[in-house]
Amino acid sequence: MSLEPRMIELETRQAFQDDTLQALNDVVVEQGRVIERLQLQMAELIKRYEEIAGQYGSEGEEAPPPHY
């Protein structure tokens, strides 16, 4: 096999690998955005829960159910 077809084959493979790497990078960036958004939502939910628990949970432990 001569040098030129081998070079073309290698350049073609590199082009496909570059495209694949860019696609994977795009996915990772989007997942990072989603994770950041979910972390903010989780922090807000925890904050709300603590506010509600503070309002209703200040009496100490819950009494056992009546069948105990």
C-alpha positions, -999 to +999 in steps of 0.1 A: +000+000+000+014+034-010+019+063+014-009+085+000-039+061+006-026+054+041-024+092+048-059+097+035-071+068+057-055+083+088-068+118+081-103+104+076-101+085+109-088+116+127-117+136+113-143+111+125-126+110+159-126+148+161-163+148+154-170+121+180-150+140+206-169+172+199-202+154+202-191+138+235-180+171+248-213+187+239-231+159+259-208+164+289-214+202+289-252+197+287-251+172+315-231+196+336-258+222+331-285+198+340-266+187+372-261+223+382-298+231+377-308+200+397-285+209+425-301+244+427-336+228+428-325+203+455-311+231+476-344+250+473-364+219+482-342+213+513-346+249+523-384+246+520-384+213+539-364+228+567-388+257+570-418+234+571-402+210+595-393+240+617-429+251+618-445+216+625-416+197+641-408+218+671-429+196+694-401+169+696-407+133+687-439+122+672-462+102+694-465+066+685-496+055+665-526+046+687-523+009+681-490+007+701 
